[in-house]
């Protein structure tokens, strides 16, 4: 099956930037969509950003204008560029890949925004 591995998380100050990477074990070309989700303590997992097979994107209102999702099919990697980070962005970020009824998840990477 597909394996997704996130990386790039860490500690950053408010206003700073991070770029998360999600590397897939195989081609990501065939997925209907891929996305980044996040889950903070005591909260449900929420969709942060998604990108379709064709490259269209969508974002949660809370990150719109600050985050950018992109993908490199040749590298089988999806990215999440996070700018102007806020403390409320702190969460474990998970990569997701969807193929019709199938969903694949990475293990998550911690993002902490704190001064």
C-alpha positions as CSV (number, residue, x, y, z in Angstrom):
1,X,0.0,0.0,0.0
2,X,0.8,3.7,-0.1
3,X,3.1,5.1,2.5
4,X,3.1,8.8,3.3
5,X,5.9,10.3,5.3
6,X,5.7,13.9,6.6
7,X,8.6,16.0,7.5
8,X,9.5,19.6,8.1
9,X,7.7,20.3,11.3
10,X,9.3,22.0,14.2
11,X,9.3,25.0,16.5
12,X,8.9,28.4,14.9
13,X,8.2,31.9,16.2
14,X,5.0,33.6,15.4
15,X,5.3,35.2,12.0
16,X,7.8,32.6,10.9
17,X,7.6,30.1,8.1
18,X,7.8,26.4,7.7
19,X,7.5,24.1,4.7
20,X,6.1,20.6,5.3
21,X,6.8,17.8,2.9
22,X,4.8,14.6,2.4
23,X,6.7,12.0,0.5
24,X,4.8,9.1,-1.0
25,X,6.2,5.7,-1.6
26,X,4.7,5.7,-5.1
27,X,3.3,7.9,-7.7
28,X,0.8,10.5,-6.4
29,X,-0.4,11.2,-9.9
30,X,-3.4,8.9,-9.6
31,X,-4.8,10.2,-6.4
32,X,-8.0,12.1,-6.6
33,X,-6.7,14.6,-4.1
34,X,-4.1,15.0,-1.5
35,X,-4.3,17.2,1.5
36,X,-2.9,18.4,4.8
37,X,-4.9,18.1,8.0
38,X,-4.0,19.1,11.4
39,X,-5.1,18.2,14.9
40,X,-4.4,20.2,18.0
41,X,-4.8,18.8,21.5
42,X,-8.5,18.6,22.4
43,X,-9.6,19.4,18.9
44,X,-10.8,17.3,16.0
45,X,-8.7,16.8,12.9
46,X,-9.4,19.5,10.4
47,X,-8.6,20.0,6.7
48,X,-6.0,22.7,6.2
49,X,-5.4,22.5,2.5
50,X,-6.2,20.2,-0.4
51,X,-5.0,19.8,-3.9
52,X,-6.7,17.7,-6.6
53,X,-5.2,15.5,-9.2
54,X,-5.6,18.4,-11.7
55,X,-3.9,20.9,-9.3
56,X,-6.8,22.9,-8.0
57,X,-6.5,23.9,-4.4
58,X,-8.6,24.7,-1.5
59,X,-7.8,26.0,2.0
60,X,-9.4,26.4,5.3
61,X,-10.4,30.0,5.9
62,X,-8.1,30.2,8.8
63,X,-5.0,29.6,6.7
64,X,-6.1,31.2,3.4
65,X,-3.5,33.7,2.2
66,X,-0.9,32.3,4.5
67,X,-0.5,28.7,3.5
68,X,0.1,27.2,0.0
69,X,-0.2,23.6,-0.9
70,X,1.6,22.3,-3.9
71,X,2.9,19.1,-5.4
72,X,5.7,17.7,-7.4
73,X,4.5,14.6,-9.2
74,X,8.0,13.8,-10.4
75,X,9.2,13.7,-6.8
76,X,5.9,12.1,-5.5
77,X,5.8,14.8,-2.9
78,X,3.2,17.2,-1.6
79,X,4.2,20.4,0.2
80,X,2.6,22.8,2.5
81,X,4.3,26.2,2.7
82,X,3.2,27.9,5.8
83,X,3.9,31.6,6.2
84,X,2.9,34.1,8.8
85,X,2.5,31.4,11.3
86,X,0.3,32.0,14.4
87,X,0.2,30.2,17.7
88,X,-3.2,28.7,16.8
89,X,-1.5,26.9,13.9
90,X,0.2,24.7,16.4
91,X,-0.8,21.1,15.8
92,X,0.2,17.8,14.5
93,X,0.0,18.0,10.7
94,X,-1.0,15.0,8.7
95,X,-0.7,14.2,5.1
96,X,-3.7,12.5,3.4
97,X,-4.1,10.9,0.0
98,X,-7.5,10.0,-1.4
99,X,-8.3,7.5,-4.0
100,X,-12.0,7.2,-4.2
101,X,-13.0,5.2,-1.2
102,X,-9.4,4.8,0.0
103,X,-7.6,7.2,2.3
104,X,-4.0,7.0,3.3
105,X,-2.4,8.9,6.1
106,X,1.0,9.8,7.2
107,X,2.3,9.6,10.8
108,X,2.2,13.3,11.3
109,X,4.7,16.0,12.0
110,X,4.5,18.4,14.9
111,X,4.3,22.1,14.3
112,X,4.7,24.4,17.2
113,X,4.4,28.1,16.9
114,X,5.5,29.9,20.0
115,X,7.5,32.9,21.1
